[in-house]
Amino acid sequence: MEEKQTERVKLWDAVPGYDFNEEVDIPEMHTYFHDAVHSVPRWTPMFSWFWTRYCGYASQYASETLSIPRSKGWTERDKDGASYLAMNIVRDEAEIEKRTVKFKEALVPWIEDFDGMWGGYKDELMEIYGNLRALDLDKATNIELNHHLWDLISAYRRMWEIHFLGLYVSYSAVALLEGLVERFGLTVESPEFQNMFSGFDNKAFQVDRRLWEFSQAAIKSGLSDIFKNNEAKDVMSKLEESDAGRKWKKDFYDFLAEEGWRMVRMNDLNEPYWLEDPSAAISVIQTFIVKGAGYDLDEVRLKLVKEREKAITELLIKVPDEEKEWFKALINLAGKSSSYSEEHDLYCELYIHALMRRGLLGIGRRLVQAGTIDRPDDTLFLNPDEIEMVMLTPEFHKLQYIVNRRRAQWEELKDKETPPILSDRASFEESVGMDLMPSADVIILKVVVGEMPRVRPELKADMYGVCGAPGVAEGSARVIMSYDQLKEVKSGEILVCPGTNPAWSPVFGLVKAVIADRGGTLCHAAIVGREYGLPTIVNSFEGTTKIKTGMKIRVDATEGAIYFLDK
């Protein structure tokens, strides 16, 4: 045992106190579930230090603040750069009853004014971010850089606290309604149920629309060929060759100054944000120009609003008069789940991670100057304690021995498959039944782990998943594993992917359907699929493994069924 423990510490010592320890963690919690929605590919050590510590903490903070009846959030561990979660389940019925009373009280201010509550938190976050942006990293003293690191830690902690409050409130309303409508023959996968929570605008979609507007401005200015005939990374330099191009570029940089604090990959720090490298945003504009169509979401949303109003009206007709007000309150609150899901990604993870990358690269440049590390992004293979240890006197220290070891291990392991659970239970089903479902935790059940597919032999499907958005579509599959492959997607194809984040949203306007390996009915792919009116299946588990690009497939998302047509 001692030799095994020594080997683990040698490889993954970046998250002290949060490294998975089989001898301790399994007897305590029995099952840890892999967060495949967020930690595929595996995280760099610095990112795992931040996420593992503060995401898990904030789930507990929000659960206690709101008094979630059956869950006190989760305990989070890092294992070789993969995130694993164990649920803190409330099992005492008397405690559950007390927490339920407090939870209903905690919902009241959100029911009365969700937008006001969220608006106040957005203002708080933007003030924090403004203070972080104000520091000139290259002119700062070493002491100021060290303080900046502490400020990033504090900002990250607060971001997660805010993040989970709004998420638990709006998602819990969906879960409460789900239980109430069962008597009317509806489930979370029923189109009539899902239609009640689509057709809402939000900041993420507004940013996507601005990119479409930039594509139209480029077309009107005669710049189309520059976008069509050049790689995204070369477009900005080509625009310098004409007055029209320079004007478009200036307007675009003005836009990025406010909206460019957006990571390409939401859940790590090893890829640039838009303002640092505009190529990701440019590639979206290129897609709009090549597609040559209008902004589909505007037209689709009008249809969705009508469907939403119809679904709500038809449900309320069935509800007894004495329950109507409670149903209306829950429907209004649950309706925020869509817009909040997309907006909080922008204001929370995407924004703070961009600022963290900016700050850590700035610190990295200073450490490179002192010879403490070799590359600015070497800081991604340290942790804040190690940076703090050397930051004030970096010229006296060398950290290459830590960086090189961790980078090599990360490169070797980052794309390797990860077990779905770490457990002493007899089976996956037993783990879910004993260590997950009793928590009734809406974030874990509907986003991170997701609902389990229902295999129905009578459908004779080749694969099964969970209905994220209803509908049926046929077409050629396009398997996409990462954002930089999205340029390969062609109009009318069926997107097959591990999962999606807001950076992927514009491609939903190109495809006919979406199949995601992981996620639940409130994950990004499901929510955006509904907003675009696309048949969407989540938690297929093996979509990207069993489906190959070019295969002809049929997606019956309403039934959670996938058919291979090339037999």
C-alpha positions, 0 to 999 in steps of 0.5 A: 500500500505504501508503494502504491500511495507513493506512486500516486503522489509522484504523478498527481500531487497538484491538488493537495487534499483533493487527490483521489485516495482509494483507501480513504475515499471509497470506504467513506462515500462508496461511489465517485461518478466521473464528470464526463461533461466537464473533464473530457479531455482531462484537465491541466493541473492548475485548472483541476486545482481551481475547479476541484476545490471550488466547484465542489465547495460551492455545490455545498454552499448553495445546497446549504444556503437554499436548504436543498432537501435531499442533497448537501452538494457533492465531494469532488476529487481529482484523479489523473486530471479527471473529475470525480464526484460523490454525493453528500446525501441527506438520508434522515427523513426528519431532516429532509422534512425540515430542509424542504420547508426551508427550501420552499421559503428560499425559493420565494425571492427567486420566484418573485424576481428571478431577473432582479436577483440574477441581475444583482449577481451579474453586477457583482461579478462584472465589478469583480472582473473589472478589478481583475482586468484593471491590472497591467500584468507586465508593469505590475510588481511581483507583490502585485502579481502575487496579490492578483493570484489571490484575487483570482482565487477569491473571484473564482470562489465567489463565481461558483457560489453565485453560479450554483444559486441560480442553477439550483433554483431554476433547475429545481423548479423544473424537477418539481414540475416534473414530479407534479405533471406525472399525473397528467401523463407527462415526463421530462422527455415529453415534447409537451413538457419540454416545450414549456421551457424554450423560446427564451432569448439570453446574452449568449444568443445575443452574442451569437447574433452579433457575430451573424451581424458582423458576417452581414457587414462583411458581405456588404463591405465586399469582404466575403472572399477574405473570409471564404478563402483564408484560414481563420488565423489569417483573416485579421491580417488580410483585412488590413489590406483595404479601408473597408477591411480596417474599419470592419476590424476596428469595429470587431475589436471594439466588440471583442473588448467587451464580449471577447472574454470568452474561452473556446473550451469552457473547462480548462485554461490551455486554449485562448480566449477570443480577445487573445486570439480572435480566430474562434470568433472569426471561424463562426463568422466564416460559417455564417458567410459560407452558409449565406442564410439569415439568423435562423434562431430569430425565426425559430424562436417565434415558433417556439414561443407559440409552442411554449404558450400552447403547452402552458395553456394546455397544462393549466387547463388540467390543473385544479384551480387551487393549484394553478398559482403554484403551477404558474409560479413554478412554470415561470421559474423553470422557464429561467432554466434555459436562459440562465443556463446559457447566460451563466456560462458567459458570466461565470465560467467562460469569463472568469476562465479567460481572466484566469488564463490572462493572469496566469500567463502574465505571471508566467511571463514574469517567471520566464524572465527570472528563469523559474520556468521555461514558458508562460503556460508552464504555470498551467502545470503548477498550482497556486501554492507553488507560484506563491512559494516563488513569486516574490523572489523567482530568481532564486528558484527553478520549477522546471522539475515540477512542470516537466513531469506534470506536463509529460504525464498530462500529455500521456493521459489527457485523451485516455478513457476514464472509468465512469465510476470508482466504487465498491458497489457490485454494479453501475446500477447499484451505484446509481441506485444507492449513491446517486438517485437518493440525492435528487440533486438536479444538477448532477441528475440532469447535467453532469451524470444525466438521466439513464437511457430507457432501452426498449427492445420493441423500438429495435434501435441500434443505440439509445439515449435520452431525449434532450429535444424532441423530433426526428431527423435522418442524415449523414453523421459528422463526428466532432470531438473538439471545437477546432473540428467544427469547421468540418461540419456541413449543412444538413449533417447530424452532429455527434459529439462528446458534449457541447458548450456555448462556443458550439452554439452557432453550429446548431444552425447548420445541422439537422440533429445532435447526438451527445455522449453525455449530459442530461435534459438540462445540459447545454446540448439539450437546451440549445437543441430545443432553442434551435428546434433540433432533435437532440439525444444526450447520454448516448454514452457511446455515440462518438465510439459507435457512429462514424463520420459519413454513416447514414443514421436516423435520430428519433429523439422523442423516443431516445432512439438511434438507427443505423441505416447503412446495414 
